[in-house]
């Protein structure tokens, strides 16, 4: 093993797994990397309602960790944690969708905000601010703030993976899936990067600090000098904004 692995026991587990597919070695690797699953699950679950059990997120994430262990090829010179994190997140997202815990009223509001973005940008060619969105939706800005807070937990899904692709280098530079899928991933990544670059500065900054720098919402709030709930709203607004644009371009 390479990539700065120093622990001799961990090195031995990896060698046994890679050479013999030893189930016991795999179990030891799962135990060793379980804190990574808890960390990723904590980031995904931040700000979600209490009805979403942290244990459910971790359980789902373990499947992503197992997939990463089974697919990891150290010869590709990618640190395991870098390779595993997107797969753990993906498994957690899949688990959340299976729970189907988002109320219909919240889903409807998310669609309405996305449509408002599309209508206003189509009309003026410029990104609308909160006042514009609220006026178009026929609600007050305070009510829009409440909408964004309730929608915040519904932004988990395929778009989050696309946002990560737009910010992060691909974890697997020689993917094992089909050439068509690989091409689609590259096209989505390119489109996402272009859309992120054209977002309003504050939305772009929040996404960069969250996905590039790995800051929590609370840490971003300290950087920007606003409340954590406001950062959550900006993040939600940015995701809905991107959904609207990508939907209009036929990418989602």
N, C-alpha and C positions, 0 to 999 in steps of 0.2 A: 504493500500500500504506500501511497504518497500523500501529497496535499497536507503535510504537516501533522499527520497522525503520529503521536508520540507514545500514547498508552500501549504498552506491549500486549496487554490482554485484548484490547480493541483490535490491534493489528492482527493478532492470532485469530480472532473471530472472523475478521474479514477474509483472511487467507483461507480458512476452513470453508467459509461459505462460497467464495469465488472458485475454489478448486474442486469442492466435493458437493456443493449445494446441501451442506449439512444443516438439518432442521434445527438442531440445538444451537448452532452458531447463529443462525438467523434470529432465533428467539433472543439471544444475548444482544444482538445488534438492535432489535426492537426495543429492548429495555434501555440500552445505552442512549438511543436517540429519542426516547419518549419525551424528554423535556422540550425538544424541538416541536413536537406535536402540540404540547400544551401551550407553547409560546404562540404558534400560528393560530391555534384555536382561540386563544385569548384576544388576538388582534381581530380575527373575524367576528368574534362574539361581542366586541366592545360596542356598547350602546344599544344592544338588542334587548327586547323585553325580557322580563324575568321568566316568562313561560318557556324560553329557549334554554334548555339545560346545558351547562358547560360540559357536563359529562357526555352528552350526546355528540357535541362537537368533537371532543377528544376521541371518542369511539370511532366516529367516521374518519377522523384524520389518521388513525392507526392504519386503516386500509390503504391510504395514500402512502404512508411510510413503508408498508410492506411492498407495495408496488414499486416504490423507488429502490428499495433494497434489491428486489428481484431483477430490476432493469439496469441497475448501475454498472457502468463499465469504466473503471478507473483509468484505462488507457486513453480515454478522451480528455484527460487532464481538467476535469471539472470537479470542484470540491463537492463532496457528497451533500452537504447541507444546502448548497446552491441548487443542486439537482433535485433534492427531495422537497424543498419548500413549496414550489408550485404544485407538485403532485399532492401534497398534504392539503393545501388550500382547495384544490379541485375536488378532492374527496369530501371535504367538509361542505363545500357548496352543494355537491350532489346530495349529501345527507340532509341539508336544509331544505332542498326542493322536495325531497321525499316526505318531509314532515308536513309540508304545505300549511304552514302556520300563519301565513299573512292574510289578514281579513280582506274580503272582497272590496270593502269601501276604500281601504288603503291602496289596493291595486288600481282601483278606478281613479283615485286622485293622482297617482303616479302617471297614469296614461294621460290624464288631463293636462298635467304640467308639461309632459313631453310634447303634447300637441300644441300647447301654448308657445313653447319654444319654436316649434316648426312654423306656426302661423306668423309669429312676430318677426322671426328672422327672414322668412320668405317675403314678408312685406317690406321690411326696411333694409335687409342685408346686414344688420348689426345685432350683436348679442343684447337681448333685453335685460334690464335690471329688475330688481324686486318689484318696484312700483309698476313697471310695465306689465310684468307677469300677473301681479295681483289685479290690476285694472282689466286685463284681458279675461281673467278667470271670474271677474265679478265679485271679488272678495277683497278684504282689507289686507294690508301688508302684515298686520299681526296674525291674521288668519292664515296667510301664506306661510308664515314662520311655523305655525302649528302643523300645517300640512307637511312641510319639509321634515319636521321632527318625527312625524308619524311614518313618513315614507322612508326615513333613514335606514331602517332595518330591512327594507325590501330591496335594496340595491344589490344584495348578494345574488350572484348568478353568473351566467356566461360573460356578461360585460366586464365583470371584475377581472376575469382572466385576460380579456382583451386589453384592459387598462394596464395590467401588469406586463403584457407583451409589448405594449407601447412604451413602457418605461424601462423594462429590464431586458438584457440580452437573453436570447433563447437559452434555456437551461440545457437543451439537448441539440447541439449543432448539426448532428447527423441523425435526424429522427427516423424511427423504425416504421412509422406509418407510411401510407401510400404517398407517391409523388404528388398526386392531386391534393391531398390533405396538406402536405408540406407547402405547396404553392398557395393554398388558401390561407394558411397561417401567415406566410410572409406578406400576402396582400393585406390581410387584416391588420397585421402589425404596422405596416407602412401607413395605411389609412388612419389607424388610431394615433400614430405619432403626429401625423399632419393635423388631425383634429385637435389633439391636446395642445399643440403649439399655437393654435388659433383661438384658444379659449381666453376669456378675460383673465387678466393677470392674477387676481386673487384665487380664482378657481384653479388655474394652472399651478400656482404656488402650493396650494394645499395638496393637490395630487402628487406633485413632485416630492414634497416633504414626507408624505405618507408612503408612497410606493418606492421612491428612489432612496430616501434617507432612512426609512424605517421608523420614523417618529410615530408615537401614539397621538391620538387626537388631543389629549391633555397637553402633550409636549408642544404640539403645533399651536395650541391656544396660547401658550406662554410666548412662543416666538412672535405671534401676530398681535399679542396684547388684547385678545378677545376671550370670550368664554368658550369652554369645550363644546357646549351645545351649539354655539354659532359656527364653530369649525365643522361640526357634524352636518349642519345645514348647508354649508358651503360645499362640502364633499358631496352631499346628496344632490345638490343643484348641479354640480359639475357632471355627475354621473347621468342624471336625467338629460342634461344638455347634450352629452355625447350620444346617448341613446337616440335622441331626436335626430341628430345629424347623421348617424350611421343608418338609422331606419330610412331617412330620406334618400340616402345614397344606395340603399338596397343591400347593405352589408349585414344587417341583422333583421 
